[in-house]
């Protein structure tokens, strides 16, 4: 459940972003959570729900989550599979099981809407 | 779920990097939309880099041990100290949710050790290691460490996400846990350089096909170095000790960046 600490880090960032923009309220937070980031989306949402309730600045903020696609390249035949779902067990073309992932391990604060 | 109320998570993040919104903004009525595009891992990663640079300057090799609770991390350390503690100066940072029992076990071997108790948090982070290392340096023998071993909180999930500034990440699975850990907890294996299969003296009593576990781990991460041994019986243990000897030699021979 390291998601709670990550949400706490997010709230700290939101406070400083709001200060810089003279905003009193955060309306919307857009996050990019890669499928290989080690972050469970439901736990992140749960943590955001709990911690934002105790925080006037973000109490009514809407959390939007974008899950990007990951490209898995077969180490044997080079076949690529692009998916935002779970890691494929094997190459769809040759059946090899060593697939190299590119991207997908990001956890990024993309955009903030505030007033 | 551990740490679910979040009440302790403030304590270990005292150095949050605050983001600056350089992105362009546009207004809709009274609200403003600002592009940030900043990783939430950035603060920890920056602290981890600074830890690693510090270790390099002091010519210290740092390894981060990750496993489920009870895989034998502390026992591995005790036997490693018994075998090579006279030729390599070892220092240990122990991470646990509560108690300093593990640090006490290591100190009993005459090696400098400190305990970080996370008070509920499920992993160590780079700023805890920064503080812990300075504390360790004040312990007797803490000023001449060659090999720093960080024993992470027993957990195969959360620690995999946090770089501590280590040079090598080592993941352990013990024979009684079963061979399917790589498939179930891939991130611990994709981010590690070494995979240790421990307690091999128990192989006659458990269904643990070593080749299958090895193959599944290598499918996730083809560059993993895999070693299987029993620290208590000593069978196969020399491979691990030689690995550590080489690692210390390599890093100590390297000029600091």
Interface residues (C-beta under 8 A of the other chain):
Chain A: X1 X2 X4 X5 X6 X7 X8 X9 X10 X12 X13 X16 X17 X20 X21 X23 X27 X36 X37 X38 X39 X43 X47 X50 X51 X75 X87 X97 X98 X106 X107 X108 X109 X110 X111 X112 X113 X114 X115
Chain B: X1 X2 X3 X4 X5 X6 X9 X10 X12 X13 X16 X18 X19 X20 X21 X23 X25 X30 X31 X32 X33 X34 X35 X36 X37 X38 X39 X40 X41 X43 X121 X122 X123 X125 X157 X158 X160 X161 X162 X186 X187 X190 X218 X219 X222
